[in-house]
């Protein structure tokens, strides 16, 4: 038996790279898959249904079942029809993997309005449009007791949002925004037994092939990523929600969400800036200790 036997899973941006590997593995684990891809280039231009259709045929050839979806997921119609495609064909919907994305990299002082707006639209708005449609279905299905084991959403963030990356103010803002959205949705839907998590994948794809560290990433393939979202979509992930996971190569990480790590208390009822200035050296020392440099590609520490 597969981890996703009998489930219907939608994966956006599933025509290539990480999304394609997620779709293929979900099918191998027994899921019926809605393969979404607009079929554009990595900057979001162009469109072709063939990109999604190729993956649908791959899944069918290996004995699985899939349907293509070609609508822009940054629109309400895109999100709604994505979920509807699964319900119409198989009578149910169980999990969403938000993976679709584009790049319009530019240093902030040269970035145009369109380069900012389009990246925010595809990533943040696209994630929300699909998540909202899925959650509307989940909420009703849960009320009707059609989801005894709950449903799942896996969003895709990035270390460019978690850590920052020069030339990606638009992408980084969108990706960190997705973390905030994930945390909020997880809180809203925990009572419905719906799990909502984010993953920060690192792999050599068309979005990363021209990065300075691309040469170091040759062994980090999209196939290394797929197991984590497939697991998070399965019933085996019961109780795991509101988390940010890193995944690359043979490593899966759990990231610490932002939280206080130190505090200073004013001598009176409130702080004066000059009093804060007296603590500046201490602040620099504390910041240096709690913000030890992290290099993407390192697994990081284990909880002791």
N, C-alpha and C positions, 0 to 999 in steps of 0.2 A: 504493500500500500504506500501511496505517496502522501507527503505532508498536506497536500492541498486537494486530495481526492474529493470530487463533487463540488468544489468551490468555483465560483466565477470571479476572475481577477482582471481588472483593467490596468494597463500599463501605458503611460504616455511617453512619447519619444521613443517608442519601442522598435523603430525601424533600423537602428544601428547602435553600435557601441554598447554601453551599459544596459540601456533599455532592451535591446535585442536579447542580450544574455539573460536578463531577468525574465523575459517572455518565454524563452526556450526552456529555462529551468523550471519555471512555474508549470509549464505544460508537462514536462517530464515528471513533475511531482503530482500530476493528476488534475491540474486546474484547466478549466476552459478559459481561454484568454481573449480579451478585447485588445487588439494591437492598434494603438493610436500612433499616428505619425503624420504630420502635415507634409513631410517629404521635402522640406526646404534645406538650404545650406546652413552652415553653422552660424551665420549672421542673421538668419531668419528670413532671408529672401527666397523666393521661388516656392513651388509646391509640386508634389507628385504622389499620386495614390500608390504607385508601384512600390515605393519604399516599404510601406506597411504590408502590401500584398505579398511581397517576397517572404516576409517573416511568417505570415499566415500560412503560406504554402509549406514552409519548412516544418511548421508545427504539424500540419496535416500529414505530411510525408512520414513523420515519426509516430503517427498513430493518434495524435492529439486532435483537439478541436479548437478553432479560433475564428475570429471575425475581424475584419479591418475597420478602422475608424479614422477619418481623414479631416475632421473638422478642427478648426483653430480652438485649442483648449483655453485660450485667454478670453474667450467669449462665454456668455451664459449659455448660449446654444451648444457650444462645444462641450461644456461640462455636463449639461443635462442629457445630451444625446449619447455621451460616452456611457453613462450609467444605463440609460434606456436601451442601448444596444445589447447589453448583457441580459437585462430583464426580458426584453422582447424575444431574444433567441433561446434563452435557457431558463427563463422564469425566475431568476434570482440574481443577486449580486452580493459578493462577500468581501472583496478587498480592492483597494486602489493603491497603485504605486505611482506617485507623481515624480516623473523623471525628466520630462521634456524641458529643454533649455537652449538658449542661444548665447552668443558672445558678441559684444560690440566694445572691445577693449580700447581705451584711450586714457591718457593722463587727464586728471580732473580739469586742469586749466584749459584743455583743448576739447573736452567732451561736449558734444552738441546736445541740445534738448532732445532730439529724436533718439540719439544713442542712449541717453538716460532712460527716456520713457519706454522704449521698446523692450529693453532688458527687464525693467521692472514689470512691464505688462506680461511678458511671456513667463517669467519665473514666479513672481509673487501673485499677480492676478491669475495666472494660469493654475497655480497650485490651489488658490482659493476657489476658483470657479468649479474645479473638479471635486475638491473636498466638500464644498457646500452641497453639490448635487448628491454626492455619496452619503453625506450625513443626513440629508433629508430622507433619503431612502432608508438608511439604517434606523433612524428614529422611528419611522412608521413601522418598519419590519419588526423592530424590537417590541413595540407596543402590541403587535399582533403575534408575538412569540414565534416569529419566523427565524430568529437568529439566536438560538439557545446558547451558542458558544461565542456570540459577539461577532463583530466585523473588525476590519483593520484598515488603516491608512498609513502608508510609508511615504514621507516627504523626503526630498533630496536637498540637503544644504551643502556647504562646502567649507573647507578650511579658509577659503578666500573671505568668507563671512565671519568665521569663528576667530581667525587670526589676522585677516587683512592681506591684501596683495596689491602692490603698486600697479596702477593702470586698470584697476577693476572696481572703481568706486560704485558704479552702477550694479555690477554683479555681486560684489560683496554686500552692499546694502540689501539687495533682494534676498540673498542667501541667509543673512542673519535675521532678516524679517521673517523668513520662513520658520526659523527656530522659535521666534516669539509667537507666531501663529500656531505652530504645533503645540506649544505648551498650553496656550489658551484653549484650543480645541480639545486637547486631552482632558483638561479640567471640566469642560462643558459636557463631555460625553462619557466620562468614567461611569456615571450612574446607568448608562445604557450598555455597559460592558463592551464599549468600542475602544480599541487600542489605536493610538495615534503617536507615531514616533518619527524621528528624522534620522537620516544617515548622511554622513559626509564621506563620500567615496573618493579614492585616489587611484586612477588608472590611466593608462595611455589611450586616449581617444582623440577624435578629431577636435575636441575642445581643448585638449591639453598638449597636442603634438608639437606646438611651437613654443612651449614654455621653456625657460632656461634649464629646468630640471628634467626635461623630457628624456634626455639621454639616460638618466638614472632610473627612469620609470619603465624601461623596456620589459621588465619581468612582471610589472603590475598591470595585468590584463583586465578587461571588462568582465571576463569569466570569473575572476576572483571576487567580484562584488556581489554576484547574484544570490549566493546562498543566504546572506543576511536578510535582504528584503523578503525572500521567499519564506524564511523562518518566521519573520515578524508578521507575515500575513497568515500564518498557520495557527491552529488552536494550541500548539505547543508553546506559544508565546503568551499564554494567559497571564494577566497581571502585569505585563511589561508595557508601560505607556508613559508618554510625556518625556521620553529620553532622546538624547542625541548620541548616536553611535558613529564612530569612525570605522572605516573598513578599507583595507588595502592589502594586497598580497595574502599572506597567511594570517594576518592580524585582524581582530575585531576589538575595537576600543569602546568604552563608555566615557563620554566627556562630562566633566563637571560643569553644570550650568552656573551662570553668574550668581554669586552669593557673597555676603560680607565675609571677610577673612581677618579683619582687624578694625578697631575703632578708637577714636579719641573723644574724650568727654570734656565739654567746656567747663571752666571753673565756675561760671555763673549760669544764667538762664539761656544764654546763646553765645555763639562765637563772634569774635571780632577778627577781621582779616589779619590784623597785626599779630594777634595771638596764634592764629593758624600758621603764620610765617615762622614763628618760633619752633614749630614742630616739623619744618620742611625737611631737615636732615633726617629726622626719624622716619618721616614718610618715605623718603627715597630709600632708606634701608629696608623698611618693611616691603615696599613694592619690589625691590630687588630680590627679596627672599621668596615672596609668594608668586612672583611672575618669572620664575626660572624659564629661560628660553626653551621653546619647543620647536624642533625641526620636523616638518612634515616628512613622513617616512620612518620616523622613530615610533615604536609602540608606546612609549611613555611608561610611567610607573604603574606598579600593581598595588592595590589596596592591601595593606599589611594587617 
